[in-house]
Amino acid sequence: VVFEEFNGFPGKSDFVAANQVAEKIAAQLAKPIGFTYSAGNVGEIRASPEVTDTVVNIVRGILGFFQVTVKTNQDIYELEEIGIHGKCLSNYATKINTQEKVMDLTQVVDVTNCREKAAFYFGMATAVEDKVSKQMQRGESVFSTVKYTYNIKATEEAGLITKAQALELQYFTPFNVKGGSFKMEAMKELVLTTVKDKTQDVHNDRQMESRGNIIFKVVKNWANLPVMMQRMDDPVTKATELIKRLAQANTHQIDSATNEDAIKLYQLLRVIPLEKLEKMWRDMEGNLNERNWFLHTVVEVNDARILNFLERLLRERKLQ
């Protein structure tokens, strides 16, 4: 098991091996984990109590490759079925190579409109569902797409999956901006290397307990939330100092050491009233770097104050 972490800038920073995390995951994956499987559907998942929910979720991600419905009498079909994202609609397309007896199958899952969706909503104001934008038909704040591709070889008994790939894209934007301000890309690949005639016997099945089905189970690990606690008294002075510091530190190159300052700035801007935001704007308007930092961070607050503030600037033609 290899586990690597990325904390930096795409194209400049590299993944760093997290050996301690890899050792803990490997130790838990070595314990027996069982599941029921019938007609392309993964049923109950069982594991020992020592295996954490996080590791079971990793197993769910692997088992998601086997959650596929193959129909040989239809080239295009759709089904509502349970997967790691919840109970979602899947669209299938198949292409059969009769000479090599191989089927290429593509599965696209609509994870946006799932029933029994595996989701957990929390965090700052930018994660709040934007009902006003929906009513105006401006689109969703979150856009997701999931695609699976399979190579299935025909055998005397049934089809044999020789290779499977998955690509998931997630876009998030608080103001429904096309393309989003945040993008997540996840890729998985599974390749068949060997086939054994007999599966390994599991002797301690009684020690395993039910861990639910294949739907992702949310783990509330609050320790990993990147939120810094700070005193909120005199927020205008503190926010102004942070903007000046960020503008100076990132003038000629991006300084990753100021990431914590940016999060603190978001928190402070959320408690500053409209009239004081306007005063901060007047004080920074003449400095290009400070002006840009103020505008780029204040829009992420995402509430009525900011909309009123930006509306005034646009009417006064202060933004070019």
LINQUI-V89152 format. One record per helix or strand of 2 or more residues. SS is the DSSP state (H for helix, E for strand). FROM is the first residue (numbers start at 1). LEN is the number of residues. If there is no record, write none. Layout:
SS,FROM,LEN  SS,FROM,LEN
//
This chain:
E,4,2  E,16,2  H,19,11  E,33,6  E,41,8  H,53,14  E,76,8  E,86,12  E,102,14  H,125,3  H,131,5  E,142,13  E,159,14  E,182,10  H,205,3  E,208,3  H,222,3  H,235,15  H,256,14  H,274,11  H,288,14  H,304,12
//
